[in-house]
């Protein structure tokens, strides 16, 4: 697999970057985890279909769902499934349940500074660190140094997924430093020898992903294509597009079909995420 490790500077810039400043036929908004992949898709597609203009912006999965409900975006990108309340709000707004398309698979990675001696952590240890119950690296086999926790803003689907699946619904530590986007989070961890954070598998320049153990007795598993797709890596997830069914036609439908067809998954792999298994690509 050709995997491109995205530079932090490019990612940070891309969060506010629109693929085209011209009037867009298709607007895409939402997950910062997906924003660079979405921009690559749009750029390649527009190169093949110059009559179509696509605008892509981030802001977080929650922002994308709000825009979908408010009918200010055609496609909402999300790094988590839509919530019942968000679904109900969409039904109230446009009388239909949004259509969900799985578009990629991600191994949500835990990153430490490249100089950190800790190579693996269990889910229980991660929960302890990110809730503030564990505050020193020596408690998990590292140096005698305070842990600096970096987290995402609460509009982020990655934040919500990590809170639900790793922290089991508990709150992040009050001392956690909230970062606007995974790129900035990774930049902070890369500069901070005591830092730890989390983000999508395509991110990671300047920091190091650690192995994750389901429990103390389990082997540590690192996120890669094999372990994510066979679900042995404990923190995996789907990435999604959501669309108002009434808009899922003509140019928008053709674009969504292209994303899940032969070419879209190749870009998924180039960016550093994992293409859907074949049995899911047509669903």
FENUR-V424550 format. One record per helix or strand of 2 or more residues. SS is the DSSP state (h for helix, s for strand). FROM is the first residue (numbers start at 1). LEN is the number of residues. If there is no record, write none. Layout:
# FENUR-V424550
SS/FROM/LEN
SS/FROM/LEN
This chain:
# FENUR-V424550
h/8/7
s/26/5
h/35/14
s/54/4
h/61/9
s/75/4
h/84/11
s/99/9
s/109/5
s/120/3
h/123/9
h/137/4
s/148/5
h/157/9
s/177/3
h/182/10
s/195/5
s/207/3
s/211/3
h/225/5
s/236/8
h/245/3
h/250/10
h/264/8
h/278/4
